[in-house]
Amino acid sequence: MSKAIQQPSLPSYFYFLVTGTLCISLPSEENPEEASMVIPTLNVVIKTDKPYFGSQALADANNGLQYRYRSESGDEKGVVANIVINSVFPMGLMTEEEYNWRKPAPEGE
């Protein structure tokens, strides 16, 4: 009689794709009294153990959008005036391995 070997279960998380628009006030270098606005729209993925998008996930999305803006633009002087969450798309319950899975490229490419 053979015993089935049980694989350890990997932790699963809920993933949400968040699209947000930031309103960034950039001070003018010539005249500090004047400022211009930059309004980028960005995406971030939020990973949580909760099946809902609560206040902690919203805070994580806000932080993630600001981090992505700063890391992509290199801007350290701009002041975040507002963040508008445009959409929250639930991607599902997955392990990290399932989330990171990519279809193998065909041979020769």
Number of C-alpha atoms within 10 A of each C-alpha: 3 4 5 6 6 6 6 6 7 10 10 17 18 20 24 23 16 22 18 20 20 21 17 22 18 18 16 11 9 7 8 9 8 11 14 11 15 14 14 12 16 17 19 20 18 20 19 18 11 13 13 12 17 11 9 11 17 15 11 17 26 20 13 19 25 20 13 14 19 14 11 9 9 9 12 10 11 16 13 15 10 13 17 12 18 12 13 18 12 16 14 14 18 16 16 15 11 10 15 8 9 8 5 6 7 6 5 4 4
